Amino acid sequence: MPASTMPRNVAAQTYMSKAQVQWFRDRLNEQLSALKRKLQGIKDDISNAPQEGIDELDRAALEDEMGKARALEIRYSNEVRSYQRALEVMNKGDYGYCASTGEEIGLARLQARPDALYCIAAQQRNERHATQYAPQMAFA
């Protein structure tokens, strides 16, 4: 059975039963550990990059590579924070419920994104709001 598929005996239980919360906690912790390993690997690559003794072409290629590595570092750092926030919400007993509306997020959504803190409708509103106001805020 793939790791992303919740066992039937757990999926059939009442929404956010202890078994479901534990299944998601295990999944979040596994994915968080994997993200932290990837993040450390990126940080190691950045810190071990040669700084001296390379020609201009190699330096340009290295700078391009380092730019990509820094972008990945930011992405992984954001994902680590997202997973940590989900675990904090879980520890408070609010996991699985939308932070905005209080509605159930839904098992299918949580299986796809165990770090989701918003139901689909609230997430869409958040994204629409961010898209709508981001360009205006950039010039404010």
CYANA upper distance limits for C-alpha pairs under 8 A (distance plus 0.5 A):
  1 MET  CA      5 THR  CA      7.33
  4 SER  CA    111 GLN  CA      6.87
  4 SER  CA    112 ALA  CA      8.17
  5 THR  CA    111 GLN  CA      7.82
  6 MET  CA     10 VAL  CA      7.11
  6 MET  CA     11 ALA  CA      6.51
  6 MET  CA     23 TRP  CA      8.14
  6 MET  CA    111 GLN  CA      8.12
  7 PRO  CA     11 ALA  CA      6.61
  8 ARG  CA     12 ALA  CA      6.37
  9 ASN  CA     13 GLN  CA      7.39
 10 VAL  CA     19 ALA  CA      6.62
 10 VAL  CA     20 GLN  CA      6.37
 11 ALA  CA     20 GLN  CA      7.64
 13 GLN  CA     17 SER  CA      6.96
 13 GLN  CA     20 GLN  CA      8.28
 15 TYR  CA     20 GLN  CA      8.22
 15 TYR  CA    107 LEU  CA      8.42
 16 MET  CA     20 GLN  CA      5.95
 16 MET  CA     21 VAL  CA      6.31
 16 MET  CA     95 TYR  CA      8.35
 16 MET  CA     96 GLY  CA      7.14
 17 SER  CA     21 VAL  CA      6.72
 18 LYS  CA     22 GLN  CA      6.57
 19 ALA  CA     23 TRP  CA      6.62
 20 GLN  CA     24 PHE  CA      6.74
 21 VAL  CA     25 ARG  CA      6.49
 21 VAL  CA     90 MET  CA      8.15
 21 VAL  CA     95 TYR  CA      8.11
 22 GLN  CA     26 ASP  CA      6.59
 23 TRP  CA     27 ARG  CA      6.75
 24 PHE  CA     28 LEU  CA      6.44
 24 PHE  CA    114 PRO  CA      7.14
 25 ARG  CA     29 ASN  CA      6.59
 25 ARG  CA     87 LEU  CA      7.52
 25 ARG  CA     90 MET  CA      8.25
 26 ASP  CA     30 GLU  CA      6.62
 27 ARG  CA     31 GLN  CA      6.65
 27 ARG  CA    114 PRO  CA      8.09
 28 LEU  CA     32 LEU  CA      6.38
 28 LEU  CA     83 TYR  CA      6.95
 28 LEU  CA     87 LEU  CA      7.83
 28 LEU  CA    114 PRO  CA      6.99
 28 LEU  CA    115 ASP  CA      7.79
 29 ASN  CA     33 SER  CA      6.58
 30 GLU  CA     34 ALA  CA      6.85
 31 GLN  CA     35 LEU  CA      6.62
 32 LEU  CA     36 LYS  CA      6.63
 32 LEU  CA     80 VAL  CA      6.64
 32 LEU  CA     83 TYR  CA      6.80
 32 LEU  CA     84 GLN  CA      8.24
 33 SER  CA     37 ARG  CA      6.78
 34 ALA  CA     38 LYS  CA      6.81
 35 LEU  CA     39 LEU  CA      6.52
 35 LEU  CA     76 TYR  CA      6.88
 35 LEU  CA     79 GLU  CA      8.05
 35 LEU  CA     80 VAL  CA      6.98
 36 LYS  CA     40 GLN  CA      6.56
 36 LYS  CA     76 TYR  CA      8.26
 36 LYS  CA     80 VAL  CA      7.48
 37 ARG  CA     41 GLY  CA      6.70
 38 LYS  CA     42 ILE  CA      6.80
 38 LYS  CA     76 TYR  CA      8.07
 39 LEU  CA     43 LYS  CA      6.71
 39 LEU  CA     73 GLU  CA      6.50
 39 LEU  CA     76 TYR  CA      6.39
 39 LEU  CA     77 SER  CA      7.53
 40 GLN  CA     44 ASP  CA      6.55
 41 GLY  CA     45 ASP  CA      6.67
 42 ILE  CA     46 ILE  CA      6.73
 42 ILE  CA     69 ALA  CA      6.79
 42 ILE  CA     70 ARG  CA      8.40
 42 ILE  CA     72 LEU  CA      7.97
 42 ILE  CA     73 GLU  CA      6.78
 43 LYS  CA     47 SER  CA      6.65
 43 LYS  CA     73 GLU  CA      7.61
 44 ASP  CA     48 ASN  CA      6.44
 45 ASP  CA     49 ALA  CA      6.62
 45 ASP  CA     69 ALA  CA      8.46
 46 ILE  CA     66 MET  CA      6.98
 46 ILE  CA     69 ALA  CA      7.49
 46 ILE  CA     70 ARG  CA      8.28
 49 ALA  CA     62 LEU  CA      8.45
 50 PRO  CA     54 ILE  CA      8.31
 54 ILE  CA     58 ASP  CA      6.48
 54 ILE  CA     59 ARG  CA      6.66
 55 ASP  CA     59 ARG  CA      6.54
 56 GLU  CA     60 ALA  CA      6.63
 57 LEU  CA     61 ALA  CA      6.78
 58 ASP  CA     62 LEU  CA      6.47
 59 ARG  CA     63 GLU  CA      6.53
 60 ALA  CA     64 ASP  CA      6.77
 61 ALA  CA     65 GLU  CA      6.72
 62 LEU  CA     66 MET  CA      6.51
 63 GLU  CA     67 GLY  CA      6.57
 64 ASP  CA     68 LYS  CA      6.93
 65 GLU  CA     69 ALA  CA      6.64
 66 MET  CA     70 ARG  CA      6.50
 67 GLY  CA     71 ALA  CA      6.75
 68 LYS  CA     72 LEU  CA      6.78
 69 ALA  CA     73 GLU  CA      6.59
 70 ARG  CA     74 ILE  CA      6.72
 71 ALA  CA     75 ARG  CA      6.75
 72 LEU  CA     76 TYR  CA      6.52
 73 GLU  CA     77 SER  CA      6.47
 74 ILE  CA     78 ASN  CA      6.63
 75 ARG  CA     79 GLU  CA      6.76
 76 TYR  CA     80 VAL  CA      6.57
 77 SER  CA     81 ARG  CA      6.81
 78 ASN  CA     82 SER  CA      6.69
 79 GLU  CA     83 TYR  CA      6.71
 80 VAL  CA     84 GLN  CA      6.63
 81 ARG  CA     85 ARG  CA      6.56
 82 SER  CA     86 ALA  CA      6.80
 82 SER  CA    115 ASP  CA      6.63
 83 TYR  CA     87 LEU  CA      6.80
 83 TYR  CA    114 PRO  CA      8.42
 83 TYR  CA    115 ASP  CA      5.76
 84 GLN  CA     88 GLU  CA      6.73
 85 ARG  CA     89 VAL  CA      6.71
 85 ARG  CA    115 ASP  CA      8.15
 86 ALA  CA     90 MET  CA      6.62
 86 ALA  CA     95 TYR  CA      7.61
 86 ALA  CA    114 PRO  CA      8.20
 86 ALA  CA    115 ASP  CA      5.60
 86 ALA  CA    116 ALA  CA      7.70
 86 ALA  CA    117 LEU  CA      7.35
 87 LEU  CA     91 ASN  CA      6.67
 88 GLU  CA     92 LYS  CA      6.92
 89 VAL  CA     93 GLY  CA      6.93
 89 VAL  CA     94 ASP  CA      6.00
 89 VAL  CA     95 TYR  CA      5.90
 90 MET  CA     94 ASP  CA      6.23
 90 MET  CA     95 TYR  CA      4.96
 91 ASN  CA     95 TYR  CA      8.41
 95 TYR  CA    117 LEU  CA      8.11
 96 GLY  CA    104 GLU  CA      6.48
 96 GLY  CA    105 ILE  CA      5.93
 96 GLY  CA    106 GLY  CA      7.44
 96 GLY  CA    107 LEU  CA      8.39
 96 GLY  CA    110 LEU  CA      7.88
 96 GLY  CA    117 LEU  CA      7.74
 97 TYR  CA    102 GLY  CA      5.82
 97 TYR  CA    103 GLU  CA      5.89
 97 TYR  CA    104 GLU  CA      5.02
 97 TYR  CA    105 ILE  CA      5.78
 97 TYR  CA    117 LEU  CA      7.61
 97 TYR  CA    118 TYR  CA      7.75
 97 TYR  CA    119 CYS  CA      8.05
 98 CYS  CA    102 GLY  CA      5.13
 98 CYS  CA    103 GLU  CA      5.78
 98 CYS  CA    104 GLU  CA      6.61
 98 CYS  CA    105 ILE  CA      6.14
 98 CYS  CA    117 LEU  CA      6.13
 98 CYS  CA    118 TYR  CA      4.80
 98 CYS  CA    119 CYS  CA      5.76
 98 CYS  CA    122 ALA  CA      8.27
 99 ALA  CA    117 LEU  CA      6.30
 99 ALA  CA    118 TYR  CA      6.15
100 SER  CA    118 TYR  CA      7.06
100 SER  CA    122 ALA  CA      7.17
101 THR  CA    119 CYS  CA      8.50
101 THR  CA    122 ALA  CA      7.90
103 GLU  CA    119 CYS  CA      7.61
104 GLU  CA    119 CYS  CA      7.40
105 ILE  CA    109 ARG  CA      7.20
105 ILE  CA    110 LEU  CA      7.55
105 ILE  CA    116 ALA  CA      8.38
105 ILE  CA    117 LEU  CA      8.09
105 ILE  CA    118 TYR  CA      6.83
105 ILE  CA    119 CYS  CA      4.88
105 ILE  CA    120 ILE  CA      7.76
106 GLY  CA    110 LEU  CA      6.78
106 GLY  CA    119 CYS  CA      7.94
107 LEU  CA    111 GLN  CA      6.47
108 ALA  CA    112 ALA  CA      6.86
109 ARG  CA    113 ARG  CA      6.42
109 ARG  CA    114 PRO  CA      8.01
109 ARG  CA    116 ALA  CA      8.10
110 LEU  CA    114 PRO  CA      4.85
110 LEU  CA    115 ASP  CA      7.63
110 LEU  CA    116 ALA  CA      6.81
118 TYR  CA    122 ALA  CA      6.27
118 TYR  CA    123 GLN  CA      6.02
119 CYS  CA    123 GLN  CA      6.58
120 ILE  CA    124 GLN  CA      6.57
121 ALA  CA    125 ARG  CA      6.81
122 ALA  CA    126 ASN  CA      6.65
123 GLN  CA    127 GLU  CA      6.65
124 GLN  CA    128 ARG  CA      6.49
125 ARG  CA    129 HIS  CA      6.49
126 ASN  CA    130 ALA  CA      6.62
127 GLU  CA    131 THR  CA      6.56
128 ARG  CA    132 GLN  CA      6.40
129 HIS  CA    133 TYR  CA      6.59
130 ALA  CA    134 ALA  CA      6.07
131 THR  CA    135 PRO  CA      7.97
132 GLN  CA    136 GLN  CA      8.48
133 TYR  CA    137 MET  CA      6.60
134 ALA  CA    138 ALA  CA      6.74
135 PRO  CA    139 PHE  CA      7.49
136 GLN  CA    140 ALA  CA      6.94
